[in-house]
Amino acid sequence: MQPILAITMGDAAGIGPEVVIKALEDKRIYQLAQIVVVGDFKIMQRALAIVKSDLKLRKVASVDELNSEFGYIDILDLDNLPADLPFAQVSGKAGLAAYEYIEKAVGLAMEKKIHAIVTAPLNKEALHAGGKIFPGHTEILAELSGTKDFSMMLTSERLNVIHVTTHVSMRQACDLIKTERISTVIDLAQEYAQMLGFAEPRIAVAGFNAHAGEHGLFGDEDEKEIVPAVKAAKNRGLNVQGPLPPDTLFHRAVNLDEFDMVVVMYHDQGHIPIKLIGFESGVNVTTGLPFIRTSVDHGTAFPIAGKGVADSRSMTEALYLGAKMANQKFAK
């Protein structure tokens, strides 16, 4: 039986509904999974007209009613937004609604009624205006599912990275880069690289300081915190190297194909190379959850919302990856 993917509609003032519809014009995704959109039917109708799609929308009361056939989009309608919600404006209503789509999808996943969640972008300012104070999707999903050990992974055709720290200041990152946390993320790197299809993943661990600390000359975090985690992972039988100087590591991973997954220490260390080489098609994955979660690797793009010109490649890739990983995990 095909896994069920729930797509959360995201912030309705942005491009989320548009890229969802455009991505579901790809017939091949229906060969891999059943699809349901958790959102607002009225907003999806508006997006359908904006992108001039020939697809048809269909309301369902539960995932038990899914037909999931190409040409139709099944909508689990929460009916929580006005039909005339303005585009490109921060709205507490839209932020709260976006949270409610995630909350509903997580509930379905925890009840094992769906197998993966694919998220359209939300706007953090709108989320906060709606009374939900979270840094982003990753932290919402972790809290709603009761997950303690999780991480953000970014994937593209040529590079995969997984983060030790993400939405914190650089000052906080210095305090959070600890051996135990790095060990946890290395194990997640191993698990999720295998779900990507790498039977025996080659894992690289990036250094934190310049030249990976140069044996303590440029800071002692690498020697004190990263080296023990790498040694312990090797003792567990993992194929892992590090800490490696970041300024050459990504060249080795991307251009020389030496590594399948790179463990990075902080947000921009992983995001910059991914967005440099795969901005339109990168996918965000939350690792460690009791279900699969993939997402577009871009924001709500307010300046082009409602114009029908949004690029849907990242959503398409997120759907394919979500289906691939769900088939890998739940077919066992």
C-alpha positions in Angstrom: 0.0 0.0 0.0 1.2 3.5 -0.9 2.2 5.8 2.0 0.0 8.8 2.7 1.7 12.2 2.5 -0.1 15.2 4.1 0.9 18.6 2.7 0.4 21.5 5.0 -0.6 24.6 3.1 1.7 27.1 4.8 1.1 30.8 5.2 -1.8 31.8 2.9 -0.4 35.3 2.3 2.6 33.7 0.6 3.3 31.4 -2.3 2.6 28.1 -0.4 -0.8 27.3 -2.0 0.5 28.2 -5.4 3.6 25.9 -5.3 1.5 23.1 -3.8 -0.9 23.1 -6.8 1.9 23.5 -9.3 3.8 20.5 -7.8 0.7 18.3 -7.9 0.5 18.8 -11.6 3.3 16.3 -11.8 1.6 13.0 -12.4 4.5 10.8 -11.2 4.1 11.7 -7.5 0.8 9.8 -7.5 2.6 6.7 -8.5 4.6 6.9 -5.2 2.1 8.1 -2.6 -1.4 9.1 -1.7 -1.7 12.9 -1.2 -3.9 15.0 1.0 -3.6 18.8 1.5 -4.3 20.1 5.0 -5.4 23.7 4.6 -8.3 26.0 3.7 -10.4 25.0 0.7 -11.2 28.6 -0.2 -7.6 29.6 -0.3 -6.7 26.6 -2.4 -9.5 27.5 -4.8 -8.0 31.0 -5.1 -4.6 29.6 -5.8 -6.0 27.3 -8.4 -7.3 30.2 -10.4 -4.1 32.2 -9.9 -1.8 29.5 -11.4 -4.5 28.7 -14.1 -4.4 25.0 -13.3 -6.8 22.4 -14.7 -6.7 20.3 -11.6 -9.8 20.0 -9.5 -10.2 20.3 -5.7 -12.2 17.9 -3.6 -13.0 18.2 0.1 -12.5 15.2 2.3 -13.6 14.9 6.0 -10.8 12.4 6.9 -7.9 10.6 5.3 -10.2 7.5 5.1 -12.0 9.2 2.2 -8.9 9.7 0.1 -9.1 8.8 -3.6 -5.8 10.3 -4.4 -5.9 10.2 -8.2 -4.1 12.5 -10.5 -6.2 15.4 -11.7 -7.8 15.9 -8.2 -6.4 17.4 -5.0 -8.0 16.1 -1.8 -8.3 18.9 0.7 -8.8 18.3 4.5 -10.5 21.7 5.0 -9.9 23.5 8.3 -11.9 26.5 7.1 -9.9 28.9 9.2 -9.3 31.9 6.9 -11.3 34.5 5.1 -11.5 34.1 1.3 -10.1 37.6 0.7 -7.0 37.3 2.9 -4.5 39.9 1.5 -1.4 38.6 -0.1 2.1 39.7 1.0 1.1 41.0 4.4 2.0 39.7 7.8 -1.2 38.4 9.3 -1.7 36.9 12.7 -4.7 35.0 11.3 -2.6 33.5 8.6 0.2 32.6 11.0 -2.2 30.9 13.4 -3.9 29.1 10.6 -0.5 27.8 9.3 0.2 26.5 12.8 -3.1 24.7 12.9 -2.4 22.9 9.6 0.8 21.6 11.1 -0.9 20.7 14.3 -3.6 18.7 12.4 -1.0 16.9 10.3 1.2 16.0 13.3 -1.9 14.6 15.0 -2.7 12.4 12.0 0.9 11.2 11.9 1.0 10.4 15.6 -2.2 8.4 15.1 -0.4 6.6 12.2 -3.0 7.7 9.8 -0.4 9.3 7.6 3.3 8.5 7.0 4.9 11.8 6.0 4.3 15.5 6.3 5.4 17.9 3.5 5.3 21.5 4.6 4.8 24.7 2.5 6.5 27.7 4.0 5.3 29.7 7.0 6.2 33.3 8.0 7.8 33.5 11.4 6.6 37.0 12.0 3.0 36.0 11.2 3.4 32.9 13.3 4.4 35.1 16.3 1.6 37.6 15.6 -0.8 34.6 15.8 0.5 33.8 19.3 2.7 30.9 18.4 6.3 31.7 19.5 8.5 29.3 17.7 11.7 29.8 15.6 10.2 27.7 12.8 8.7 24.4 11.6 11.5 22.2 13.1 10.8 23.3 16.6 7.0 23.1 16.2 7.1 19.6 14.9 9.5 18.5 17.7 7.3 19.9 20.4 4.0 18.6 19.0 5.5 15.1 18.6 7.4 15.1 21.9 10.7 14.6 20.1 13.9 15.6 22.0 16.7 14.4 19.7 16.1 16.0 16.3 18.0 18.0 13.7 17.6 19.9 10.5 18.9 18.2 7.3 19.1 19.9 3.9 19.4 17.9 0.8 20.2 18.6 -2.8 21.3 16.6 -5.8 25.0 17.3 -5.1 25.2 17.9 -1.3 23.5 16.7 1.9 24.1 18.5 5.3 22.7 18.0 8.8 23.0 20.5 11.6 24.2 20.3 15.1 22.7 23.8 15.9 20.3 25.9 13.8 18.1 28.8 14.9 20.3 30.3 17.6 22.8 33.1 17.7 26.5 32.3 17.0 27.1 33.1 20.7 24.6 30.4 21.7 26.0 28.0 19.1 29.4 28.1 20.8 27.7 26.8 24.0 25.6 24.2 22.3 28.3 22.4 20.3 29.0 19.6 22.8 30.2 16.0 22.3 26.9 14.4 23.2 24.9 16.6 20.8 27.4 16.0 18.0 27.3 12.2 18.6 23.5 12.3 18.4 23.6 14.2 15.1 26.2 11.8 13.6 23.9 8.9 14.4 21.0 10.8 12.7 23.2 11.5 9.7 23.9 7.7 9.4 20.2 6.8 9.7 18.9 9.4 7.3 21.7 9.0 4.7 20.7 5.3 4.5 17.1 6.5 3.9 18.4 8.6 1.1 19.8 5.4 -0.4 23.4 5.3 0.8 23.9 1.8 2.2 27.2 2.6 3.9 27.2 6.4 4.2 30.5 8.4 4.0 30.0 11.0 6.7 32.2 14.1 7.1 32.1 16.3 10.2 32.9 20.0 9.7 35.1 21.9 12.1 33.7 24.8 14.0 36.7 27.2 14.0 38.9 28.3 11.2 41.0 25.3 9.9 39.1 23.1 12.4 40.9 24.9 15.2 44.4 24.1 14.0 44.9 21.9 17.0 43.8 24.6 19.5 45.5 27.6 17.8 42.1 29.1 16.8 39.9 27.8 19.6 39.5 24.6 21.5 35.9 23.5 20.6 37.1 21.2 17.8 39.6 19.3 20.0 37.5 19.2 23.1 34.0 18.6 21.7 34.1 17.4 18.1 37.1 15.0 18.1 35.7 12.8 20.9 32.3 12.5 19.1 34.0 11.4 15.8 36.2 8.9 17.6 33.2 7.4 19.4 31.3 7.2 16.0 34.2 5.4 14.5 34.2 2.9 17.4 30.5 2.3 16.6 31.6 1.2 13.1 30.5 4.4 11.2 32.5 5.6 8.3 33.1 9.2 9.6 35.9 11.7 9.3 36.5 15.0 11.1 36.7 17.6 12.2 37.6 18.8 8.7 38.3 22.4 7.7 35.0 23.7 6.3 36.7 25.9 3.6 37.8 22.7 1.8 35.3 20.2 3.0 32.5 21.3 0.8 34.7 21.3 -2.3 35.6 17.7 -1.4 31.9 16.8 -0.9 30.5 18.5 -4.0 33.3 18.5 -6.6 35.3 15.4 -5.6 32.3 13.2 -4.3 34.2 12.1 -1.2 31.2 12.3 1.2 27.5 11.5 1.2 26.6 13.6 4.3 28.2 16.5 6.0 27.6 17.2 9.7 27.7 21.0 10.1 28.0 22.9 13.4 25.7 25.9 12.8 22.9 27.3 10.6 24.9 29.2 7.9 27.7 26.7 7.7 25.1 24.3 6.1 22.6 26.7 4.5 25.1 28.7 2.5 26.6 25.9 0.4 23.2 24.2 -0.1 21.5 27.4 -1.3 24.5 28.3 -3.5 24.3 25.0 -5.5 20.6 24.1 -5.2 18.5 27.1 -4.3 15.5 26.1 -6.5 15.5 22.4 -5.7 16.8 22.1 -2.1 14.7 20.2 0.4 14.5 20.6 4.2 14.1 17.5 6.3 13.5 17.3 10.0 15.3 14.2 11.3 14.6 12.2 14.5 10.8 12.6 14.3 8.5 9.5 14.6 7.3 10.3 11.0 8.9 11.6 7.8 8.9 15.4 7.4 10.2 17.2 4.3 9.8 20.8 3.2 10.6 23.4 0.6 13.9 25.1 1.3 12.6 28.6 0.8 10.3 31.1 2.5 6.9 32.6 1.8 8.2 35.0 -1.0 5.7 37.7 -0.2 6.9 40.0 -3.1 5.6 37.5 -5.7 2.7 36.0 -3.8 -0.6 35.9 -5.8 1.2 36.5 -9.1 1.3 32.9 -10.2 5.0 33.0 -11.0 6.4 31.0 -8.0 8.9 28.3 -8.8 7.6 24.9 -7.5 10.7 22.8 -8.0 11.6 22.7 -4.3 8.0 21.5 -3.4 8.2 18.9 -6.1 11.5 17.6 -4.8 10.1 17.7 -1.2 7.2 15.5 -2.3 9.4 13.0 -4.1 11.8 12.8 -1.2 9.0 12.5 1.4 7.5 9.6 -0.7 10.9 8.0 -1.2 11.7 8.1 2.5 8.3 7.0 3.6 8.4 4.0 1.3 11.9 3.1 2.6 10.9 3.5 6.3 7.4 2.0 6.3 7.8 -0.7 3.7 10.0 -2.6 6.3 
